[in-house]
């Protein structure tokens, strides 16, 4: 679980149903609804607001489709008069947001607009780098499967250019969940299923050019496991020409226990030539404690951090695409390979291996 000072967004799902059907005999077919106040406003912090509802029968109350920062209780009331509690999670973005709360009785609907103010510098529970604002986040706080509206899976075997042993699958294999969220973190698991070592390679559907990219991670110390947090270009055509950004790679078989590396790859600088720009940094208790791995990427340089301390800087030397293809959109990747050039010697008897990600966040320049 994350420390208590991290925000836990409120997620909910309200099943759509008809108030006017036979199953809701307490609700008149037409219905009437009165709601006060007519609108709701609140600041950027967590808030609990109320609506007073008077209807001609049973009623429903719900927020807009896909809104995960508001919960409404009760979502259905058999009583014609009730107080509805509206809980609003913290707004971490530097812009206002709004949605409608709908109260429905029979075929009659009343909409109340809820507006939440933008966050202010220094007033959010997330530490935001100076000069940036939060653009995207995945906090992994709702148990279940990763949200496929935000993530997509790469699948298949064949070594992936690194003599890797595992086969990547989409979320589960043979009834075994290999990407799942529990206790406030994403788990990526390497496990033998039906005689095949399977794992996960998942990517954000969103992509960015420049920014601050970070994840809070607990790696795996099982020999052969190779967890990574990295970036590839949206319009990828050739490797290494189009570039690769490795924010965190960890493999005890080839780089020692409690050491993590960050690297970039392109035509001029890549591990095939032995010219890659890279640095290996000690990380205490990397598999038993969470650490924050980050990359700050601009047009002129990249800086790599562990727990807020810079350990590598790579500058744009101005010599063109072969030296610096890093000016196009890249997306984020989370995966755990098994064996291969970096994973090294494997210990199948120690599987499953588990890689934990507490959160992933992306910040953009103000």
Sine and cosine of phi, psi and omega as CSV:
sin_phi,cos_phi,sin_psi,cos_psi,sin_omega,cos_omega
0.00,0.00,0.50,-0.86,0.02,-1.00
-0.98,0.20,0.36,-0.93,0.06,-1.00
-0.85,0.53,0.37,-0.93,-0.09,-1.00
-0.91,0.42,-0.31,0.95,-0.05,-1.00
-0.99,0.14,0.04,1.00,0.05,-1.00
-1.00,-0.09,0.62,-0.79,-0.05,-1.00
-0.95,0.31,0.65,-0.76,0.07,-1.00
-0.92,-0.39,0.98,-0.18,-0.06,-1.00
-0.88,0.48,0.45,-0.89,0.01,-1.00
-1.00,-0.07,0.84,-0.55,0.02,-1.00
-0.89,-0.45,0.52,-0.85,0.00,-1.00
-0.40,-0.92,0.29,-0.96,0.11,-0.99
-0.64,-0.77,0.73,-0.68,-0.02,-1.00
-0.88,-0.48,0.88,-0.47,-0.04,-1.00
-0.94,0.34,0.74,-0.67,0.00,-1.00
-0.98,0.21,0.74,-0.67,0.07,-1.00
-0.50,-0.86,0.24,-0.97,-0.05,-1.00
-1.00,-0.08,0.76,-0.65,0.06,-1.00
-0.98,0.22,-0.34,0.94,-0.15,-0.99
-0.99,-0.10,-0.05,1.00,-0.06,-1.00
-0.98,0.20,0.05,-1.00,-0.02,-1.00
-0.90,0.43,-0.45,0.89,-0.05,-1.00
-0.94,0.34,-0.26,0.97,0.02,-1.00
-0.87,-0.50,0.95,0.31,-0.09,-1.00
-0.92,0.39,-0.31,0.95,0.00,-1.00
-0.97,0.24,-0.15,0.99,-0.09,-1.00
-0.95,-0.31,0.81,-0.59,0.06,-1.00
-0.92,0.39,0.45,-0.89,-0.06,-1.00
-0.88,0.47,-0.67,0.74,0.01,-1.00
-0.99,0.12,-0.90,0.43,0.06,-1.00
0.99,0.15,0.39,-0.92,0.12,-0.99
-0.62,-0.78,0.51,-0.86,-0.08,-1.00
-0.63,-0.78,0.69,-0.72,0.15,-0.99
-0.80,-0.59,0.77,-0.64,-0.04,-1.00
-0.75,-0.66,0.74,-0.68,0.12,-0.99
-0.75,-0.67,0.57,-0.82,-0.08,1.00
-0.96,0.29,0.11,-0.99,-0.05,-1.00
-0.98,0.22,-0.31,0.95,0.04,-1.00
-0.46,-0.89,0.32,-0.95,0.01,-1.00
-0.78,-0.62,0.64,-0.77,0.07,-1.00
-0.69,-0.72,0.54,-0.84,0.04,-1.00
-0.43,-0.90,0.23,-0.97,0.01,-1.00
-0.99,0.10,-0.11,-0.99,-0.13,-0.99
-0.97,0.25,-0.20,0.98,-0.03,-1.00
-0.98,0.20,0.11,-0.99,0.14,-0.99
-0.88,0.47,0.67,-0.74,-0.05,-1.00
-0.66,-0.75,0.51,-0.86,0.17,-0.99
-0.85,-0.53,0.88,-0.48,-0.05,-1.00
-0.88,-0.48,0.23,-0.97,0.01,-1.00
-0.73,-0.69,0.50,-0.86,0.14,-0.99
-0.83,-0.55,0.69,-0.72,0.07,-1.00
-0.99,-0.16,0.87,-0.49,-0.10,-0.99
-0.91,-0.42,0.75,-0.66,0.17,-0.99
-0.80,-0.60,0.85,-0.53,-0.06,-1.00
-0.76,-0.65,0.13,-0.99,0.02,-1.00
-1.00,0.02,0.09,1.00,0.04,-1.00
-0.03,-1.00,-0.34,-0.94,0.05,-1.00
-0.87,0.49,0.47,-0.88,-0.03,-1.00
-0.59,-0.81,0.32,-0.95,0.12,-0.99
-0.94,-0.34,0.40,-0.91,0.11,-0.99
-0.61,-0.80,0.73,-0.68,-0.07,-1.00
-0.36,-0.93,0.40,-0.92,0.06,-1.00
-1.00,-0.02,0.06,-1.00,-0.04,-1.00
-0.90,0.43,0.38,-0.93,0.01,-1.00
-0.85,0.52,0.71,-0.71,0.08,-1.00
0.97,0.23,0.08,1.00,0.00,-1.00
-1.00,0.07,0.91,-0.41,-0.07,-1.00
-0.96,-0.27,0.11,0.99,-0.02,-1.00
-0.96,-0.29,0.14,0.99,0.01,-1.00
-0.72,-0.69,0.69,-0.72,0.18,-0.98
-0.81,-0.58,0.53,-0.85,-0.08,-1.00
-0.81,-0.58,0.76,-0.64,-0.04,-1.00
-0.60,-0.80,0.82,-0.57,0.02,1.00
-0.98,0.18,0.48,-0.88,0.08,-1.00
-1.00,0.10,-0.31,0.95,0.11,-0.99
-0.59,-0.81,0.74,-0.68,0.01,-1.00
-0.79,-0.62,0.77,-0.63,0.11,-0.99
-0.97,0.23,-0.38,0.93,0.03,-1.00
-0.98,0.20,0.58,-0.82,-0.03,-1.00
-0.99,0.14,-0.23,0.97,0.02,-1.00
-0.74,-0.68,0.80,-0.60,-0.06,-1.00
-0.30,-0.95,0.32,-0.95,0.12,-0.99
-0.99,-0.17,0.81,-0.59,-0.01,-1.00
-0.98,-0.20,0.79,-0.61,0.03,-1.00
-1.00,-0.06,0.78,-0.63,0.01,-1.00
-0.91,-0.42,0.91,-0.41,0.01,-1.00
-0.98,-0.20,0.75,-0.66,-0.08,-1.00
-0.86,-0.50,0.81,-0.59,0.01,-1.00
-0.98,0.19,0.24,-0.97,-0.06,-1.00
-0.90,0.44,0.67,-0.74,0.08,-1.00
-1.00,-0.04,0.92,-0.38,-0.06,-1.00
-0.99,-0.12,-0.06,1.00,0.00,-1.00
-1.00,-0.06,0.40,-0.92,0.00,-1.00
-1.00,-0.04,0.72,0.70,0.11,-0.99
-0.46,-0.89,0.52,-0.85,0.03,-1.00
-0.90,0.44,0.40,-0.92,0.12,-0.99
-0.65,-0.76,0.41,-0.91,-0.04,-1.00
-0.49,-0.87,0.35,-0.94,0.10,-0.99
-0.41,-0.91,0.19,-0.98,0.07,-1.00
-0.98,-0.20,0.69,-0.72,0.21,-0.98
-0.99,-0.13,0.86,-0.51,-0.04,-1.00
-0.97,-0.23,0.74,-0.67,0.12,-0.99
-0.91,-0.41,0.82,-0.58,-0.13,-0.99
-0.81,-0.58,0.76,-0.65,0.12,-0.99
-0.73,-0.68,0.88,-0.48,-0.10,-1.00
0.86,0.51,-0.78,-0.63,0.01,-1.00
-1.00,-0.09,0.06,1.00,-0.04,-1.00
-0.99,-0.10,0.72,-0.69,0.02,-1.00
-0.80,-0.60,0.64,-0.77,0.16,-0.99
-0.85,-0.52,0.72,-0.69,0.00,-1.00
-0.93,-0.37,0.73,-0.68,0.05,-1.00
-0.89,-0.45,0.85,-0.53,-0.01,-1.00
-0.99,0.14,0.81,-0.58,0.07,-1.00
-0.97,-0.26,0.81,-0.58,0.02,-1.00
-0.84,-0.54,0.78,-0.63,0.05,-1.00
-0.91,-0.42,0.74,-0.68,-0.04,-1.00
-0.93,0.37,0.37,-0.93,0.04,-1.00
-0.93,0.36,0.40,-0.92,0.10,-0.99
-0.93,0.36,0.42,-0.91,0.08,-1.00
-0.90,-0.43,0.47,-0.89,0.00,-1.00
-0.80,0.60,0.76,-0.65,0.08,-1.00
0.98,0.17,0.03,1.00,-0.08,-1.00
-0.92,-0.40,0.23,0.97,0.03,-1.00
-0.96,-0.28,0.33,-0.94,0.00,-1.00
-0.99,0.17,-0.18,0.98,0.05,-1.00
-0.99,-0.16,0.72,-0.69,0.04,-1.00
-0.97,0.25,0.90,-0.43,-0.08,-1.00
-0.97,-0.25,0.79,-0.61,-0.01,-1.00
-0.85,0.53,0.58,-0.82,-0.02,-1.00
-0.85,0.53,0.76,-0.65,0.03,-1.00
1.00,0.08,0.09,1.00,-0.03,-1.00
-0.85,-0.53,0.23,-0.97,0.20,-0.98
-0.73,-0.68,0.42,-0.91,0.00,-1.00
-0.94,0.33,0.83,-0.56,-0.01,-1.00
-0.97,-0.25,-0.59,0.81,-0.07,-1.00
-0.41,-0.91,0.56,-0.83,0.01,-1.00
-0.50,-0.87,0.52,-0.86,0.17,-0.98
-0.74,-0.67,0.95,-0.30,-0.10,-1.00
-1.00,-0.06,-0.22,0.98,0.04,-1.00
0.81,0.59,0.78,0.63,-0.04,-1.00
-0.97,-0.24,-0.16,0.99,-0.03,-1.00
-0.95,-0.32,0.89,-0.45,-0.04,-1.00
-0.84,0.54,0.60,-0.80,0.04,-1.00
0.70,-0.71,-0.56,-0.83,-0.04,-1.00
-1.00,-0.10,0.49,-0.87,0.11,-0.99
-0.84,0.54,0.53,-0.85,-0.07,-1.00
-0.97,0.24,0.91,-0.43,-0.04,-1.00
-0.97,0.25,-0.04,1.00,0.17,-0.99
-0.98,0.19,-0.30,0.95,0.02,-1.00
-0.95,-0.32,-0.38,0.92,-0.14,-0.99
-0.77,-0.64,0.52,-0.86,0.16,-0.99
-0.74,-0.67,0.46,-0.89,-0.10,-0.99
-0.97,-0.26,0.67,-0.74,0.24,-0.97
-1.00,-0.07,0.63,-0.77,-0.07,-1.00
-0.75,-0.66,0.38,-0.93,0.08,-1.00
0.85,-0.53,0.14,-0.99,0.02,-1.00
-0.89,-0.45,-0.67,-0.75,0.09,-1.00
1.00,0.06,0.10,0.99,0.11,-0.99
1.00,-0.01,-0.32,0.95,0.09,-1.00
0.80,0.60,0.57,0.83,0.06,-1.00
0.97,0.23,0.00,1.00,-0.05,-1.00
-0.77,-0.64,0.27,0.96,-0.03,-1.00
0.87,0.49,0.52,0.86,0.02,-1.00
-0.94,0.35,0.47,-0.88,-0.08,-1.00
-1.00,-0.05,-0.56,0.83,-0.17,-0.99
-0.94,0.34,0.34,-0.94,0.21,-0.98
-0.94,-0.35,0.80,-0.60,0.03,-1.00
-0.99,0.12,0.67,-0.74,-0.01,-1.00
-0.80,-0.61,0.18,-0.98,-0.02,-1.00
-1.00,-0.07,1.00,-0.04,0.15,-0.99
0.97,0.25,-0.73,0.68,-0.07,-1.00
-0.55,-0.84,0.35,-0.94,0.04,-1.00
-0.53,-0.84,0.77,-0.64,0.05,-1.00
0.83,0.56,0.57,0.82,-0.01,-1.00
0.99,0.17,0.07,1.00,0.01,-1.00
-0.98,-0.22,0.86,-0.51,0.06,-1.00
-0.96,0.29,0.83,-0.56,0.01,-1.00
-0.93,-0.36,-0.16,0.99,0.16,-0.99
-0.67,-0.74,0.93,-0.36,-0.06,-1.00
-0.48,-0.88,0.40,-0.91,-0.02,-1.00
-0.94,-0.35,0.79,-0.61,0.06,-1.00
-0.45,-0.89,0.55,-0.84,0.07,-1.00
0.79,0.62,0.59,0.81,0.12,-0.99
0.99,0.13,0.27,0.96,0.05,-1.00
-0.50,-0.86,0.43,-0.90,0.13,-0.99
-0.99,0.13,0.72,-0.69,0.11,-0.99
-0.93,-0.36,0.80,-0.60,0.17,-0.98
-0.94,-0.34,0.83,-0.56,-0.15,-0.99
-0.89,-0.46,0.70,-0.72,0.22,-0.98
-0.98,-0.18,0.83,-0.56,-0.05,-1.00
-0.49,-0.87,0.55,-0.83,0.09,-1.00
-0.99,0.15,0.84,-0.55,-0.02,-1.00
-0.79,-0.62,0.90,-0.44,0.01,-1.00
0.87,0.50,0.56,0.83,0.03,-1.00
1.00,0.07,-0.01,1.00,0.01,-1.00
-0.89,-0.46,0.74,-0.67,0.10,-1.00
-0.98,0.21,0.87,-0.49,-0.10,-1.00
-0.89,-0.45,0.47,-0.88,0.04,-1.00
-0.43,-0.90,-0.19,-0.98,-0.13,-0.99
-0.79,-0.61,0.65,-0.76,0.15,-0.99
-0.70,-0.72,0.97,-0.25,-0.12,-0.99
-0.84,-0.54,0.55,-0.84,-0.19,-0.98
-0.71,-0.71,0.52,-0.85,0.06,-1.00
-0.96,0.29,0.60,-0.80,0.10,-0.99
-0.98,0.22,-0.36,0.93,0.03,-1.00
-1.00,-0.01,0.45,-0.89,-0.02,-1.00
-0.62,-0.78,0.35,-0.94,-0.15,-0.99
-0.60,-0.80,0.49,-0.87,0.21,-0.98
-0.93,-0.36,0.93,-0.36,-0.04,-1.00
0.96,0.29,0.34,-0.94,0.02,-1.00
0.64,-0.77,-0.12,-0.99,0.05,-1.00
-0.90,-0.44,0.85,-0.53,-0.11,-0.99
-0.85,-0.53,0.81,-0.59,-0.04,-1.00
-0.56,-0.83,0.44,-0.90,0.08,-1.00
-0.58,-0.82,0.57,-0.82,0.07,-1.00
-0.98,-0.18,0.87,-0.49,-0.32,-0.95
-0.72,-0.70,0.55,-0.84,0.19,-0.98
-0.80,-0.60,0.90,-0.44,-0.14,-0.99
-1.00,0.08,-0.04,-1.00,0.06,-1.00
-0.95,-0.31,0.68,-0.73,0.06,-1.00
-0.98,-0.18,0.13,0.99,0.02,-1.00
-0.93,0.37,0.82,-0.57,-0.01,-1.00
-0.82,0.58,0.76,-0.66,-0.04,-1.00
0.98,-0.19,-0.37,0.93,0.01,-1.00
-0.97,0.25,0.57,-0.82,-0.10,-0.99
-0.62,-0.79,0.96,0.26,0.03,-1.00
-0.97,0.26,0.52,-0.85,-0.03,-1.00
-0.52,-0.86,0.47,-0.88,0.12,-0.99
-0.75,-0.66,0.92,-0.39,-0.20,-0.98
-0.45,-0.89,-0.06,-1.00,-0.09,-1.00
-0.64,-0.77,0.59,-0.81,0.09,-1.00
-0.72,-0.70,0.40,-0.91,-0.06,-1.00
-0.95,0.32,0.62,-0.79,0.02,-1.00
-0.86,0.52,-0.69,0.72,-0.04,-1.00
-0.98,-0.18,0.81,0.58,-0.05,-1.00
-0.92,0.39,0.75,-0.67,0.08,-1.00
-0.79,-0.61,-0.69,0.72,-0.03,-1.00
-0.69,-0.72,0.58,-0.81,0.13,-0.99
-0.91,-0.42,0.70,-0.71,0.11,0.99
-1.00,-0.06,0.11,0.99,-0.16,-0.99
-0.81,0.58,-0.64,0.77,-0.06,-1.00
-0.99,0.11,-0.08,1.00,0.12,-0.99
0.99,-0.11,0.45,-0.89,0.10,-1.00
-0.51,-0.86,0.68,-0.73,0.01,-1.00
-0.87,-0.49,0.91,-0.41,0.01,-1.00
-0.97,-0.23,0.97,-0.25,-0.02,-1.00
-0.98,0.22,-0.65,0.76,0.01,-1.00
-0.52,-0.85,0.81,-0.59,0.19,-0.98
-0.74,-0.67,0.62,-0.78,-0.08,-1.00
-0.62,-0.79,0.81,-0.59,0.03,-1.00
-0.41,-0.91,0.95,-0.31,-0.12,-0.99
-0.94,0.35,-0.40,0.92,-0.05,-1.00
-0.93,0.36,-0.43,0.90,-0.07,-1.00
-0.86,-0.52,-0.30,0.96,-0.04,-1.00
-0.75,-0.66,0.29,0.96,0.09,-1.00
0.98,0.21,0.49,-0.87,0.06,-1.00
-0.92,0.40,0.62,-0.78,0.03,-1.00
0.89,0.45,0.57,0.82,0.17,-0.99
-0.75,-0.66,0.76,-0.65,0.02,-1.00
-0.88,-0.48,0.47,-0.88,0.02,-1.00
-0.82,-0.57,0.47,-0.88,0.15,-0.99
-0.81,-0.59,0.58,-0.81,-0.09,-1.00
-0.44,-0.90,0.31,-0.95,0.29,-0.96
-0.82,-0.57,0.45,-0.89,0.06,-1.00
-0.73,-0.69,0.64,-0.77,0.09,-1.00
-0.36,-0.93,-0.11,-0.99,-0.05,-1.00
-0.87,0.50,-0.67,0.75,-0.05,-1.00
-0.98,0.20,-0.52,0.85,-0.12,-0.99
-0.78,-0.63,0.96,-0.27,0.02,-1.00
-0.37,-0.93,0.33,-0.94,-0.11,-0.99
-0.95,0.30,-0.30,0.95,0.07,-1.00
-0.91,0.40,-0.54,0.84,0.06,-1.00
-1.00,-0.07,-0.21,0.98,-0.10,-0.99
0.97,0.24,0.37,0.93,-0.06,-1.00
-0.93,-0.36,0.11,0.99,-0.08,-1.00
-0.84,0.54,0.54,-0.84,0.10,-1.00
-1.00,0.06,0.92,-0.39,-0.13,-0.99
-0.50,-0.87,0.33,-0.94,0.11,-0.99
-0.47,-0.89,0.68,-0.73,0.04,-1.00
-0.97,-0.26,0.75,-0.66,-0.11,-0.99
-0.77,-0.64,0.67,-0.75,0.05,-1.00
-0.94,0.35,0.61,-0.79,0.00,-1.00
-0.67,-0.74,0.94,-0.34,-0.06,-1.00
-0.91,0.42,0.75,-0.66,0.10,-1.00
0.81,0.59,0.74,0.67,-0.12,-0.99
-0.88,0.48,-0.51,0.86,-0.04,-1.00
-1.00,-0.08,-0.26,0.97,-0.05,-1.00
-0.94,-0.33,-0.21,0.98,0.01,-1.00
-0.74,-0.67,0.51,-0.86,0.06,-1.00
-0.97,0.26,0.60,-0.80,0.13,-0.99
-0.69,-0.72,0.48,-0.88,-0.02,-1.00
-0.98,-0.18,0.86,-0.51,0.01,-1.00
-0.94,-0.34,0.75,-0.66,-0.13,-0.99
-0.59,-0.81,0.41,-0.91,0.13,-0.99
-0.72,-0.69,0.78,-0.63,0.14,-0.99
-0.97,-0.25,0.88,-0.48,-0.15,-0.99
-0.87,-0.49,0.84,-0.54,0.08,-1.00
-0.81,-0.59,0.00,-1.00,0.04,-1.00
-0.92,0.39,-0.37,0.93,-0.13,-0.99
-0.97,-0.26,-0.38,0.92,-0.06,-1.00
-0.24,-0.97,0.22,-0.98,0.20,-0.98
-0.81,-0.59,0.67,-0.75,0.10,-1.00
-0.85,-0.53,0.68,-0.73,-0.04,-1.00
-0.91,-0.42,0.68,-0.74,-0.12,-0.99
-0.78,-0.63,0.51,-0.86,0.24,-0.97
-0.79,-0.61,0.85,-0.52,-0.04,-1.00
0.80,0.61,0.65,0.76,0.09,-1.00
0.99,0.12,-0.03,1.00,-0.02,-1.00
-0.96,-0.28,0.83,-0.55,0.00,-1.00
-0.93,0.37,0.72,-0.70,0.05,-1.00
-0.81,-0.59,-0.14,0.99,0.02,-1.00
-0.45,-0.89,0.66,-0.75,0.15,-0.99
-0.73,-0.69,0.74,-0.67,0.05,-1.00
-0.83,-0.55,0.81,-0.59,-0.07,-1.00
-0.98,-0.22,0.52,-0.85,0.16,-0.99
-0.95,0.30,0.92,-0.40,-0.07,-1.00
-1.00,0.08,0.03,1.00,0.09,-1.00
0.97,0.25,0.26,0.97,-0.06,-1.00
-0.99,-0.17,0.33,0.94,0.15,-0.99
1.00,-0.09,-0.15,-0.99,-0.18,-0.98
-0.86,0.51,-0.66,0.75,-0.03,-1.00
-0.88,0.48,-0.49,0.87,-0.02,-1.00
-1.00,-0.10,-0.41,0.91,-0.09,-1.00
-0.45,-0.89,0.99,0.14,0.07,-1.00
-1.00,0.05,0.25,0.97,-0.18,-0.98
-1.00,-0.04,0.88,0.47,0.06,-1.00
-0.66,-0.75,0.33,0.94,0.03,-1.00
-0.84,-0.55,0.22,-0.98,-0.04,-1.00
-0.91,0.42,0.69,-0.73,0.10,-1.00
-0.84,-0.54,0.47,-0.88,0.09,-1.00
-0.91,-0.41,0.28,-0.96,-0.05,-1.00
-1.00,-0.06,0.51,-0.86,-0.03,-1.00
-0.73,-0.68,0.63,-0.78,0.15,-0.99
-0.79,-0.61,0.79,-0.61,0.05,-1.00
-0.38,-0.92,0.26,-0.96,0.17,-0.99
-0.70,-0.72,0.93,-0.37,0.07,-1.00
-0.99,0.12,0.17,-0.99,0.01,-1.00
-0.73,-0.69,0.89,-0.45,-0.03,-1.00
0.96,0.28,-0.48,-0.88,0.02,-1.00
1.00,0.08,-0.14,-0.99,-0.11,-0.99
-0.85,0.53,-0.61,0.80,-0.03,-1.00
-0.97,-0.23,-0.57,0.82,0.02,-1.00
-0.89,0.46,-0.57,0.82,0.11,-0.99
0.94,0.33,-0.53,-0.85,-0.06,-1.00
-0.89,0.46,0.73,-0.68,-0.05,-1.00
-0.96,-0.27,0.39,-0.92,0.08,-1.00
-0.75,-0.66,0.99,0.12,-0.09,-1.00
-0.87,0.49,-0.46,0.89,-0.01,-1.00
-0.91,0.41,-0.33,0.94,-0.02,-1.00
-1.00,-0.05,-0.01,1.00,0.06,-1.00
-0.94,0.33,0.47,-0.88,0.14,0.99
-0.98,0.18,0.46,-0.89,0.16,-0.99
-0.96,-0.28,0.64,-0.76,-0.08,-1.00
-0.81,-0.59,0.74,-0.67,0.02,-1.00
-0.92,-0.40,0.82,-0.57,-0.09,-1.00
-0.92,-0.40,0.70,-0.72,0.03,-1.00
-0.82,-0.57,0.90,-0.45,-0.04,-1.00
-0.97,0.24,-0.68,0.73,0.05,-1.00
-0.34,-0.94,0.31,-0.95,0.18,-0.98
-0.75,-0.66,0.75,-0.66,-0.03,-1.00
-0.69,-0.72,0.57,-0.82,0.03,-1.00
-0.80,-0.60,0.78,-0.62,0.03,-1.00
-0.90,-0.44,0.61,-0.79,0.03,-1.00
-0.88,-0.47,0.43,-0.90,0.01,-1.00
-0.87,0.49,0.63,-0.78,0.04,-1.00
-0.89,0.45,0.00,0.00,0.00,0.00
